Amino acid sequence: MTWHDVAREDSFEEDVPKVVQVGEDRVAVFRLEDGFYAISDICTHEYALLSDGFCEDGKVECPLHQACFDIRSGKALDEPAEIDLATYPTRVEGGVVQFRL
């Protein structure tokens, strides 16, 4: 597993994800009030980019069919999604936010 740089910690806005593509994996990294969280950027119901969806109160809504996911745990909260998202560990090193894939 490798740590991947996302962006400087001070460049993040709360609830506005930054997206990193690593090979075939697309990861959205969010800054919430209690830290940084990295999740798969692809909805598990049907292909849609969650980074294009609405984010509020630690949840992100799929822009295609409005399925909601918990950003901290990846848990699918609303139908039509039934499969949880992959989540990835995050850290801040030297002022740079990273996730491990």
LUMVO-763939 format. One record per residue: residue in three letters; chain; x, y negated, z negated of N, C-alpha, C in turn; residue number from 0. Coordinates in steps of 0.2 Angstrom, whole numbers, plus 5000, padded with zeros to 4 digits. Layout:
# LUMVO-763939
  res  chain  n_xx  n_yy  n_zz  ca_xx  ca_yy  ca_zz  c_xx  c_yy  c_zz    n
  ALA      A     X     Y     Z      X      Y      Z     X     Y     Z  NUM
...
This chain:
# LUMVO-763939
  res  chain  n_xx  n_yy  n_zz  ca_xx  ca_yy  ca_zz  c_xx  c_yy  c_zz    n
  MET      A  5004  5006  5000   5000   5000   5000  5004  4994  5000    0
  THR      A  5003  4989  5004   5007   4983   5005  5003  4977  5003    1
  TRP      A  5006  4972  5000   5003   4966   4998  5003  4961  5004    2
  HIS      A  4998  4958  5006   4997   4953   5012  4996  4946  5009    3
  ASP      A  4999  4941  5012   4998   4934   5010  4991  4932  5014    4
  VAL      A  4988  4928  5010   4981   4925   5013  4982  4918  5014    5
  ALA      A  4984  4914  5009   4984   4907   5009  4987  4904  5003    6
  ARG      A  4989  4898  5002   4990   4895   4996  4984  4894  4992    7
  GLU      A  4985  4896  4985   4980   4896   4981  4976  4889  4981    8
  ASP      A  4979  4883  4981   4976   4877   4981  4972  4875  4988    9
  SER      A  4973  4880  4993   4969   4878   4999  4962  4881  4999   10
  PHE      A  4960  4885  4994   4954   4889   4994  4949  4884  4991   11
  GLU      A  4943  4884  4994   4937   4881   4991  4933  4887  4988   12
  GLU      A  4929  4885  4983   4925   4890   4979  4920  4892  4984   13
  ASP      A  4918  4899  4985   4913   4902   4989  4914  4901  4996   14
  VAL      A  4920  4899  4999   4922   4899   5006  4927  4904  5007   15
  PRO      A  4926  4909  5011   4931   4914   5012  4936  4912  5017   16
  LYS      A  4942  4916  5016   4947   4915   5021  4948  4923  5023   17
  VAL      A  4949  4924  5030   4949   4930   5033  4956  4932  5035   18
  VAL      A  4958  4938  5034   4964   4941   5037  4963  4947  5040   19
  GLN      A  4966  4948  5046   4965   4954   5050  4972  4958  5049   20
  VAL      A  4972  4964  5047   4978   4968   5046  4976  4974  5050   21
  GLY      A  4979  4975  5056   4977   4981   5060  4970  4980  5062   22
  GLU      A  4967  4986  5061   4959   4986   5062  4955  4984  5056   23
  ASP      A  4958  4982  5050   4955   4980   5044  4954  4973  5044   24
  ARG      A  4948  4970  5043   4947   4963   5042  4944  4962  5035   25
  VAL      A  4948  4958  5032   4947   4957   5024  4945  4949  5023   26
  ALA      A  4940  4948  5019   4938   4942   5017  4940  4941  5010   27
  VAL      A  4943  4935  5009   4946   4934   5002  4942  4927  4999   28
  PHE      A  4939  4928  4994   4935   4923   4991  4938  4920  4984   29
  ARG      A  4937  4914  4983   4939   4911   4977  4932  4910  4973   30
  LEU      A  4931  4913  4968   4925   4912   4963  4928  4909  4957   31
  GLU      A  4923  4907  4953   4925   4903   4947  4930  4907  4942   32
  ASP      A  4930  4914  4942   4934   4918   4938  4940  4921  4942   33
  GLY      A  4941  4919  4948   4947   4922   4951  4946  4923  4959   34
  PHE      A  4950  4927  4961   4950   4929   4969  4948  4936  4970   35
  TYR      A  4944  4937  4975   4941   4944   4976  4942  4945  4984   36
  ALA      A  4944  4951  4985   4945   4953   4993  4940  4959  4994   37
  ILE      A  4936  4958  4999   4931   4963   5002  4932  4964  5009   38
  SER      A  4930  4970  5011   4929   4971   5019  4924  4965  5021   39
  ASP      A  4926  4963  5027   4922   4957   5030  4917  4960  5035   40
  ILE      A  4916  4966  5035   4911   4969   5040  4906  4972  5036   41
  CYS      A  4900  4970  5037   4894   4973   5034  4893  4980  5035   42
  THR      A  4891  4984  5030   4891   4991   5031  4884  4994  5034   43
  HIS      A  4880  4989  5035   4873   4991   5038  4874  4991  5046   44
  GLU      A  4876  4985  5048   4877   4985   5056  4883  4980  5056   45
  TYR      A  4887  4980  5062   4892   4976   5063  4890  4968  5063   46
  ALA      A  4893  4965  5058   4892   4958   5057  4897  4955  5052   47
  LEU      A  4900  4949  5053   4905   4947   5049  4902  4943  5043   48
  LEU      A  4904  4946  5037   4901   4943   5031  4904  4936  5030   49
  SER      A  4910  4935  5032   4913   4928   5031  4908  4923  5035   50
  ASP      A  4904  4925  5040   4899   4920   5043  4893  4919  5039   51
  GLY      A  4892  4923  5033   4886   4923   5030  4886  4918  5024   52
  PHE      A  4881  4918  5021   4880   4913   5015  4882  4916  5009   53
  CYS      A  4886  4912  5005   4889   4914   4999  4887  4910  4993   54
  GLU      A  4884  4913  4987   4882   4909   4982  4881  4914  4976   55
  ASP      A  4883  4911  4970   4883   4915   4964  4886  4922  4964   56
  GLY      A  4892  4922  4967   4896   4928   4967  4893  4934  4972   57
  LYS      A  4888  4932  4976   4886   4936   4981  4887  4933  4988   58
  VAL      A  4887  4938  4993   4888   4935   5000  4882  4939  5004   59
  GLU      A  4879  4935  5008   4873   4938   5012  4875  4939  5019   60
  CYS      A  4874  4944  5022   4875   4946   5029  4871  4941  5034   61
  PRO      A  4874  4938  5039   4871   4934   5043  4866  4937  5048   62
  LEU      A  4866  4944  5049   4862   4947   5053  4856  4949  5051   63
  HIS      A  4856  4953  5045   4849   4956   5042  4848  4954  5035   64
  GLN      A  4852  4949  5032   4852   4947   5025  4853  4952  5020   65
  ALA      A  4856  4957  5021   4859   4961   5016  4863  4957  5011   66
  CYS      A  4863  4958  5005   4868   4955   5000  4872  4960  4997   67
  PHE      A  4878  4957  4996   4884   4961   4992  4887  4957  4987   68
  ASP      A  4888  4961  4981   4892   4958   4976  4899  4957  4978   69
  ILE      A  4902  4951  4978   4909   4950   4980  4914  4953  4975   70
  ARG      A  4912  4953  4969   4917   4956   4964  4918  4964  4964   71
  SER      A  4912  4967  4965   4912   4974   4965  4911  4977  4972   72
  GLY      A  4909  4974  4977   4907   4976   4984  4901  4980  4984   73
  LYS      A  4897  4980  4979   4891   4984   4978  4885  4981  4983   74
  ALA      A  4882  4985  4987   4876   4983   4991  4871  4982  4986   75
  LEU      A  4868  4975  4986   4863   4973   4982  4856  4974  4985   76
  ASP      A  4855  4973  4992   4849   4972   4995  4849  4976  5001   77
  GLU      A  4843  4979  5003   4842   4983   5009  4842  4977  5015   78
  PRO      A  4844  4979  5021   4845   4986   5023  4852  4989  5022   79
  ALA      A  4856  4986  5019   4863   4989   5017  4862  4994  5011   80
  GLU      A  4865  5000  5012   4865   5005   5006  4872  5007  5004   81
  ILE      A  4877  5005  5008   4883   5007   5007  4887  5001  5005   82
  ASP      A  4891  5002  4999   4895   4997   4996  4901  4995  5001   83
  LEU      A  4904  4989  5000   4909   4987   5004  4916  4989  5000   84
  ALA      A  4921  4990  5004   4928   4991   5001  4930  4985  4998   85
  THR      A  4933  4986  4992   4936   4980   4989  4944  4981  4988   86
  TYR      A  4948  4976  4987   4955   4976   4987  4958  4972  4981   87
  PRO      A  4963  4975  4978   4966   4971   4973  4969  4964  4975   88
  THR      A  4968  4959  4971   4971   4952   4973  4976  4950  4967   89
  ARG      A  4981  4946  4969   4985   4943   4964  4987  4936  4967   90
  VAL      A  4990  4932  4963   4993   4926   4965  5001  4926  4964   91
  GLU      A  5005  4925  4969   5012   4926   4968  5015  4919  4971   92
  GLY      A  5019  4915  4967   5022   4909   4969  5017  4904  4972   93
  GLY      A  5011  4904  4970   5006   4900   4972  5002  4902  4978   94
  VAL      A  5004  4908  4981   5001   4911   4987  4996  4917  4985   95
  VAL      A  4990  4917  4987   4985   4922   4986  4987  4928  4990   96
  GLN      A  4987  4934  4987   4988   4940   4991  4983  4945  4990   97
  PHE      A  4982  4950  4994   4978   4956   4993  4982  4962  4995   98
  ARG      A  4980  4968  4992   4984   4974   4994  4979  4979  4998   99
  LEU      A  4982  4981  5003   4978   4986   5008  4982  4992  5009  100
